[in-house]
Amino acid sequence: MIRPSLSRLAALVLLAAPWPAMADPAPVANSGDTAWMLTASLLVLMMSLPGLALFYGGLVRSKNVLSVLMQCFAIVSLVTVLWVAYGYSLAFSTAGMRAGEFNFASLFGGLDKAFLHGVTRDSLTGTVPESVFAMFQLTFAAITPALIVGAIAERMRFAPLLWFTALWLTFAYLPIAHMTWAGAGGLFWNWGVIDFAGGTVVHINAGVAGLVACLMVGKRKGWPTQPMPPHNLTLTLIGASLLWVGWFGFNAGSASAANGSAGMAMLTTQIATAAAALAWMAVEWRAHGKSSLLGIVSGAVAGLVAITPASGSCGPLGALVIGGAAGAVCFLASSRLKRKLGYDDALDVFGVHGVGGMLGALLTGVFASASLGGIGYVDGVTMAAQVGRQLLAIGVTCAWSGVVTAGSLWLIARFTALRVDAEGETDGLDLSLHDERGYNL
């Protein structure tokens, strides 16, 4: 019998021994994903400045145009500083979070990333630098409180608005973002809620805040008996067009990669927006005998809002239905419902963002179905169960945002008046608050 050599024995021992478990490969930055996310961040920032500012600026009366532009510009600046100080940390810190377990960390992040501690040139979120991810999410945080401006336009004082922005961002936006997007252990994440790009976080959150704020601040002087038409629909069209283009960064960028998910999100966004624009135009045409530029651009924004939560989970068919439904429903909410209930939501923040966001969040649960062209549900989850999860998240967001908005405005009103006086409102906020004119005629 030939005895095996020592080297052969060693090889046999190594082959027979159990191999240790291989560790997951360390994440590696992807230049393509990074380039797309840099671009997406710029697109979303363009939605606020100049997109939303011009959209709102054209919708108000000429004596208030600069006040709206100033509010949007100042809010983006303020939110940027707060995001660095503690916003990113409260929204995306995962300290204390545990999958399937409810605790304080399910609602609020920690402060371990305050002042962007640990966000270095080498730190990654997925396959992109964490600095790029933090910048992308900053643009979401900046546009959301700016949306609320439209509900209280033409009568709220500037300083109280800035205080409200800081309070609302801290206690409404950041926790809802954390519940939804921070990862396993977040409340909505544990529930299995689908919100790809911010139906709850951005639109329902801001829409409900706008409704509560316009009720608490009060109606504009002369509304609804005095005509208050938009002063420059050319600006509004330019702003709406910038919003439409920028929204591709908003939705497709939420894939955090240059991949098929981003591509489908871009396609569904385009389809839903066009369908909503046509649906609003058709319903308005039927109701009033004429179509309007204001109507078609409002419909486009309604479609952008409604497809936001579904853009990563539905297919083209779902986008077509969601967009068409949003255009019709948001028209009715912005015209009939507002008049019937008598609240002065100046630029229809609730009618478009609140109602459109709720509709989109609910239909996300329907059109995520694989049989309808979506990505399909988690194993064991039915369409009815997913819609129930979406409805639960809508309810929590509405209640949370409503309470924070009311509490914040109540607190500020204890120290200063929320709105300008009658003379200041008559003169216009451009002169009374900023001593400037939008047009020197």
Residue pairs with C-beta under 8 A, 6 or more apart in sequence:
4 12
27 124
27 126
27 127
28 124
28 127
29 124
29 127
29 128
29 129
30 127
30 128
30 257
30 258
32 258
33 126
33 127
33 128
33 256
33 257
33 258
33 259
34 127
34 128
34 129
34 132
35 258
36 253
36 257
36 258
36 262
37 128
37 132
37 133
37 136
37 253
37 256
37 257
38 132
39 249
39 253
40 136
40 248
40 249
40 250
40 252
40 253
41 132
41 135
41 136
41 138
41 139
41 249
41 253
42 249
43 245
43 246
43 247
43 248
43 249
43 250
43 253
44 136
44 139
44 140
44 143
44 246
44 249
44 250
44 253
45 76
45 139
45 142
45 246
46 242
46 245
46 246
46 249
47 139
47 143
47 242
47 243
47 246
47 247
47 249
47 250
48 72
48 76
48 139
48 142
48 143
48 146
49 72
49 73
49 76
50 239
50 242
51 239
51 240
51 242
51 243
51 246
52 72
52 143
52 146
52 147
52 239
52 243
53 68
53 69
53 72
53 73
53 239
54 69
54 235
54 236
54 238
54 239
54 242
55 235
55 236
55 239
55 240
55 242
55 243
55 297
55 301
56 68
56 72
56 149
56 150
56 153
56 239
56 347
57 65
57 68
57 69
57 232
57 235
57 236
57 239
58 65
58 230
58 231
58 232
58 233
58 234
58 235
58 236
58 237
58 238
58 239
59 150
59 153
59 230
59 236
59 294
59 346
59 347
60 67
60 68
60 153
60 154
60 230
60 231
60 346
60 347
61 154
61 228
61 229
61 231
61 428
62 231
62 232
62 428
62 438
62 439
63 427
63 428
63 429
63 430
63 431
63 438
64 153
64 154
64 428
64 429
64 430
65 231
65 232
65 235
65 430
65 438
65 439
66 429
66 430
66 434
66 436
66 437
66 438
67 153
67 154
67 158
67 428
67 429
67 430
67 433
67 434
68 149
68 153
70 158
70 434
71 146
71 149
71 158
71 161
72 146
72 149
74 158
74 162
75 142
75 145
75 146
75 149
75 161
75 162
75 165
76 142
76 143
76 146
78 162
78 165
78 166
79 87
79 138
79 141
79 142
79 145
79 165
79 169
80 138
80 142
82 166
82 169
82 170
83 134
83 138
83 141
83 142
84 115
84 116
85 114
85 115
86 111
86 114
86 115
86 170
87 138
87 141
87 169
87 170
87 174
88 113
88 116
88 119
88 134
88 137
88 138
89 109
89 110
89 111
89 112
89 113
89 114
89 117
90 108
90 109
90 110
90 111
90 170
90 174
90 175
90 178
91 109
91 137
91 141
91 173
91 174
91 177
91 178
91 181
91 182
92 109
92 113
92 134
92 137
92 177
92 178
92 181
92 182
93 109
93 110
93 111
93 112
93 113
93 182
94 105
94 109
94 182
94 183
94 185
95 105
95 109
95 110
95 112
96 103
96 104
96 105
96 110
96 185
97 105
97 106
97 182
97 183
97 184
97 185
97 186
98 105
98 184
98 185
99 184
99 185
99 190
100 184
100 185
100 190
101 185
101 190
102 187
102 190
103 185
105 185
106 179
106 185
106 186
106 187
106 190
107 175
107 178
107 179
107 187
108 174
108 175
108 178
109 174
109 178
109 182
112 118
113 119
116 134
119 130
119 131
119 134
120 130
120 131
121 129
121 131
122 129
123 129
123 130
123 131
124 130
125 132
125 133
125 256
126 133
126 256
126 257
127 256
127 257
128 256
128 257
133 256
136 253
136 256
137 177
140 177
140 198
140 201
140 202
140 250
141 169
141 173
141 174
141 177
143 202
144 169
144 173
144 198
144 201
144 202
144 205
144 206
145 165
145 168
145 169
145 173
145 206
145 209
147 202
147 203
147 206
147 207
147 210
147 349
147 353
148 168
148 206
148 209
148 210
148 213
148 349
149 161
150 210
150 345
150 346
150 347
150 348
150 349
151 209
151 210
151 211
151 213
151 214
151 345
151 346
151 347
151 349
151 350
152 161
152 210
152 213
152 214
152 217
152 346
153 346
153 347
154 220
154 228
154 346
154 425
154 429
155 217
155 218
155 220
155 221
155 419
155 420
155 425
155 429
156 213
156 217
156 418
156 419
156 420
157 416
157 417
157 418
157 419
157 420
157 433
158 429
158 433
158 434
159 416
160 412
160 413
160 416
160 417
160 418
163 408
163 412
164 213
164 408
164 409
164 412
167 404
167 408
167 411
167 412
168 209
168 404
168 405
168 408
171 404
171 407
171 408
172 205
172 209
172 400
172 401
172 404
172 405
173 201
173 205
175 400
176 200
176 201
176 205
176 397
176 400
176 401
177 201
178 186
179 186
179 187
179 188
179 189
179 396
180 186
180 188
180 189
180 193
180 195
180 200
180 201
180 393
181 189
181 195
181 201
182 189
183 189
184 190
187 396
188 195
188 200
188 393
188 396
191 389
191 392
191 393
192 378
192 381
192 386
192 389
193 200
193 389
193 390
193 392
193 393
194 309
194 310
194 312
194 313
194 364
194 365
194 368
194 386
194 389
194 390
195 201
195 309
195 361
195 364
195 393
196 251
196 254
196 265
196 308
196 309
196 310
196 311
196 312
196 313
196 364
197 250
197 251
197 253
197 254
197 265
197 308
197 309
197 311
197 312
198 250
198 254
198 308
198 309
199 305
199 306
199 308
199 309
199 310
199 357
199 360
199 361
199 364
200 309
200 357
200 361
200 393
200 394
200 397
202 308
202 353
202 357
203 305
203 308
203 353
203 354
203 356
203 357
203 360
204 353
204 354
204 357
204 358
204 361
204 394
204 397
204 398
204 401
205 397
205 401
206 349
206 353
206 354
206 401
207 349
207 350
207 352
207 353
207 354
207 355
207 356
207 357
207 358
208 350
208 354
208 397
208 398
208 401
208 402
208 405
209 401
209 402
209 404
209 405
210 345
210 349
210 350
210 353
210 354
211 343
211 345
211 349
211 350
211 354
211 402
212 401
212 402
212 405
212 406
212 409
213 405
213 409
214 343
214 344
214 345
214 346
214 349
214 350
215 343
216 405
216 406
216 409
216 410
216 413
216 418
217 409
217 418
217 419
218 344
218 419
219 343
219 344
220 228
220 344
220 346
220 425
221 422
221 425
221 426
222 228
223 344
224 339
224 342
224 344
228 346
230 236
230 294
233 293
233 294
236 293
236 294
236 297
237 293
237 297
240 297
240 300
240 301
243 300
243 301
243 304
244 273
244 300
244 304
247 269
247 273
247 304
247 308
248 266
248 269
248 270
250 304
250 308
251 265
251 266
251 268
251 269
251 307
251 308
251 311
251 312
252 262
252 263
252 265
252 266
252 269
252 311
253 262
254 265
254 311
254 312
255 261
255 262
255 265
255 312
261 312
264 311
264 312
264 315
265 311
265 312
267 316
267 319
268 307
268 310
268 311
268 314
268 315
268 316
268 318
268 319
269 304
269 307
269 311
269 319
271 307
271 316
271 319
271 320
271 323
272 303
272 304
272 306
272 307
272 311
272 319
272 320
272 322
272 323
272 326
273 300
273 303
273 304
273 307
273 323
274 300
274 303
274 323
275 303
275 319
275 320
275 321
275 322
275 323
275 324
275 327
276 299
276 300
276 302
276 303
276 304
276 306
276 323
276 324
276 326
276 327
276 330
277 296
277 297
277 299
277 300
277 303
277 327
278 296
278 299
278 324
278 327
279 299
279 323
279 324
279 325
279 326
279 327
279 328
279 331
280 295
280 296
280 298
280 299
280 300
280 302
280 327
280 328
280 330
280 331
281 291
281 295
281 296
281 299
281 327
282 291
282 327
282 328
283 327
283 328
283 331
283 332
284 290
284 291
284 292
284 295
284 331
285 291
287 331
287 335
295 331
298 330
298 331
298 334
298 348
298 352
299 326
299 327
299 330
299 331
301 352
302 326
302 327
302 330
302 331
302 352
302 356
303 322
303 323
303 326
303 327
303 356
305 326
305 330
305 352
305 353
305 356
305 357
305 360
306 322
306 323
306 325
306 326
306 330
306 356
306 357
306 359
306 360
306 363
307 314
307 319
307 322
307 323
307 326
307 360
308 357
308 360
309 357
309 360
309 361
309 364
310 318
310 319
310 322
310 360
310 363
310 364
310 367
310 368
311 319
312 375
313 364
313 367
313 368
313 374
313 375
314 322
314 364
314 367
314 368
314 372
314 373
314 374
315 367
315 372
315 373
315 374
316 373
317 367
317 372
317 373
318 363
318 366
318 367
318 368
318 372
318 373
318 374
319 367
321 363
321 367
322 359
322 360
322 363
322 367
325 359
325 363
326 356
326 359
326 360
329 355
329 356
329 359
330 351
330 352
330 355
330 356
330 359
333 348
333 350
333 351
333 352
333 355
334 348
334 351
334 352
335 351
337 351
337 355
338 345
338 348
338 350
338 351
343 350
345 351
358 394
358 398
361 390
361 393
361 394
362 387
362 390
362 391
362 394
364 390
365 383
365 386
365 387
365 388
365 389
365 390
365 391
366 372
366 383
366 387
367 373
367 374
368 374
368 375
368 376
368 377
368 386
369 376
369 377
369 383
370 376
370 377
377 383
377 385
377 386
409 418
412 418
419 425
420 429
420 432
420 433
423 432
424 432
424 433
425 432
430 436
430 437
430 438
431 437
